[in-house]
């Protein structure tokens, strides 16, 4: 359509149609890692623990029968038996994209973070609509796992976990 107040660009209809499609899966990375497969996140499997500023944080990830990753996290005072916070997590495909969904004990609803980057030793999940965090980064390091919890401007904190066991 043309006219004084209307502009028609042939590509606009295609762009609108593409935007209406569900999210597509991440392609295979340059390292050959298939970021649509949960095996790309095998580096996260196991039990992890860190103590910082008088608080102990722990995460444990295992593979479920359906191939998804299931995790539990907790935090509490070092040397104490009281938990301050617990989380239930799952990483499973949603619309062809691996998605990290977390349910925190004091939140009324689960929050999801689609995978945006992976390479077999690190992964980034993002949800710009969440207040905080908006980004979760996991990276394997020698004998450990670093979790970065941040907003999209990288304001946040790192948890430098040490392995305390493995979960098959």
N, C-alpha and C positions, 0 to 999 in steps of 0.2 A: 504494500500500500504506500502511496506517496501523497504528498500534499503539504500544505504549509506547516501543519503541526504533527505530521506523522513521518516516520522514517522506517523503511523496511530494509533490513540487511538479510540477504539470503542465508547467511550462516546463523542467524539468530534462532530460527526454528530448531536447527540441529543442536545448538548449544542448550536451548531450553529442554529439549528431549534428553540430552545427555545428563543434565543436572537433575532430571526427574528420576534417573535410574538409581537403584540402590548402590551403595559404595562397592567398588570393585576391590578384588584382592590385590595385595602388593605383589609385584612381579618378583621373579627370582633376582637376587642381588648379584652384583659383580663377583662376589665370592662363591656363587653357585648355591647359596642357601635359599631354599623355598620358604619364603616368609608366610605362606598360607598354611604351612604344616606346623603343628605344635612341636615337632621335633627340633625346629629352629630355636626353641627356648629350653632345650635340655640342660643347658648350663645353669638354669635356675633350680633344678631339682636338688633336693636335699634339705637338711636342717641347718639353719643359720642363726648366729647370735652375735650381738655387739652390746657392750656396756659403754655408755657415754653420759657424762654429767650426772651420775647417780641413778640413771635409768637403764634397765635392761630391755632391749628390743630383740624379738625373735621372730623368725619366719620359717615355715616348713612348707615345701612344695613337693607334691607327688603326682604321678600320672594316674588318672582315673581309667577305668575300663574302656570308656568311650574315646580315649586319646586326649581329652582335655587335661589341663593342669589345674590341680586343686591345691589351694594354699590356706594356711592359717597363720595369723600374726597376733602377737601380743606384746604389751609393754607394761612395765611396772617398776617399782623401786628396787634397786640392787639390794640383794640380801633379804628382800621381803617376800611374802607369799601372796600379797594382794596384787591383782592385775588392775591396771588403770584403764586399759583399753584392749578390746579384742576385735579382730577382723576376720571375716571369711571371704576368701578370694577364689575366683575361677578364671581361667583363660581358655576361651573356647571360640570357635568361629561364629560370627554374627554377620550375616550378609556377605559371606566369603572373606571376611577380615577377622583375624584373631583379635579378640577383645578381652581386656582385663576388666572384670567386674568385681567390685569390692562392696561388701556390706559391713559397715562399722556399727558396733553395738549401740552407740548413741545417736546414729543417724536414722531417720525414718524411712530411708529408701536406698537401694543400691545405686552405685555410680559406676558408669562404664567408661573405659578409656581404650579406643581402638589403637591397634598397633600401627605406627607410622614409619618405623625404621627398624630393621634387624639385620644382623650379619652372622649369626651363629654364636657370637660371644657377647653380644649386647643387643638391647632392645629398647625402643622408646614407644610409650603409649601416651596419647594426648586426648584431653577433653577441654577445649577452650571455654565451654559453657559452665564448667564447675568453678566454684569460688577458689578453693585451694584444696589440694593441688590441682594443677592443670596438666602437669606432665610428670610421668613416672619413668625414670631411666634405670635399667638394670645392666650391669656390666660385670663379666667374670674377670677376676684378677687372680694372681697366683695364690691358690688355696682359699679364695674368698669370693665375695660377691658385694659389689657396691650398688646401693640403691640411692638414686638421687630423687628427691621429692621437691618439686619446684613449681613456680608459675611459668608462664610462657616467656617471661623476661629473665628466667634463670635465677630468680630469688627463691632460695629454699635451703635445703640442708642435705648432707650425705649421711648415709648409714653404711659403715664399712664392716660388713658382716664377715665373721670367720665361720668356716664349716665346723659343725659339731656332729656330723654324721651324714649318711647318704640315705636317700629314700628311693627304692627301686621303682 
